[in-house]
Amino acid sequence: MSEKKPVNVPVMAELAAQEKTPEYLFWVGCAGSYDARYQRVTKALVRILTALEIDYAVLGPEETCTGDPAKRAGNEFLFQMQAMQNIELMNTYQVKKIITACPHCFNTLKNEYPDLGGNYEVIHHSTFLQQLIDTGFIKLKEEGGFKGKKITYHDSCYLGRANGIYEAPRRVLEALDADLQEMKRCRTKGLCCGAGGAQMFKEAEKGDKEVNIERTEEALGTGANVIASACPFCMTMLTDGVKHFEKEAEVTVKDLAELIEEEME
């Protein structure tokens, strides 16, 4: 994609005031909103959606946490409070379809909100990007910058084992004409990055080695120049792992949306 210009992101409340209901709600998530690194992923996805004239909007300041970390940490009461607040808001805006770049948000919105009255068609951005590529909406440069480059993909637990999404991210990477190098532990046997189950927010327990260090070793062992991920938690843990091995100059960790945005015509 050419020069990055500021994008006017549509907000649900503003569209509702005009009696408009967009086709998709883009659920940004806590990391996509507040984490400096993952904000770049949010911006990349927004630029893609805008360039393709996808009918979407965000909740903006009305969006709050899905409640996933509270639930994983064992606070079911707090989770239900957060979830019901979100469901009430989304139902008010007549939300039917949700896109999100966070597998944790995706899993919670898709599998746990229906029990509380929140029934939506929830799609992770890896699947959405794959569909846009397959249908020809996304057109990539013929001689892209990733042609022949070694890329390895890390399966997010909540995308892979929890929801069975393995092919979509790989199809996206194949569209880049990259040389996909699989880690020994991948797909159904993929190793967690170490952030799941609210581990992201607490000090590590005693052990011989950090989980993210072991996973990064596997990624570096493929000889890949790029470690692709599709989850904010995974991105943080893998980026920290690359820094641990002082490989930042040789290896980058990037989200699928960033890779596609770079190579769009």
C-alpha positions, 0 to 999 in steps of 0.5 A: 500500500502506498503512502500512509495517510491519516484515516477517519475511523467511523464510530458507532455512536456517530453513525447511530446518530445518523440512523446508520448501522454498519455491516461490521463492528471492528472490536479493537480490544485492550491491546489494540487500543493501548499497547503501543506495538499493537496499535500499529496492527490496529492501524494497519487493519483499519487502513486495509478496511478503509482502502477496500471500503468495508462498511465498518465502525468501532465503539471508540470510548464506549468499548471496554474489555471483553472480560477474558482476563478476568475469566481466565484468572478465575473472577467469573463475577467480574467477567459477567459484569463486563460481558453483559455491559458490552452485550447491552451496548452492542445490542443497542447498536444492532451489531450482527457481525464482529471483526477482531484482531485478538484471538482472546476477544474472538474466543470470548465474543464467539463462544462465551457471549451467547450464554449471556445473550450476545449472539454475533457472527464473530470473525478473526482478522486472519480469516477475514484477510484470507477471504478478502484475498481469495475473493480478489478484494485484496490485490497484492504486488506481483513482486512483493518484498516477502517473495522467497523470504523465510517466514514462520508462523506461530499458532495462537492457542485461542485461534488454533486449539480453541477454535480450529483456525489453522489454515487461514493464517497460512493461506494469508502468508502463502499469498505473499509468496513467502517461504513458510517454514513450520516450527516442529511444534505447530498446528494442533501441537503448537506450543503456547507463547506463555501469555495465556490463562492471564499469565501475561499479567503476573510474574513468572513462576519458578522454573528452568526456562521461560515458555516464551524463550523456548518458543522463540528458540523454536522460531529462530531455529527455522532460520526465518527472517520474519515471525508472523503472529495473529495475536497481541499477547503472542506478539509481545511474548515473541518480541521479548524472546527475540530481544532476549536473544539479541536478534532484533536486527535479523528477525522481526515479529509482525502481525498478518495485517501488517504484512498484507498492508505492506504488500497491497497494491 
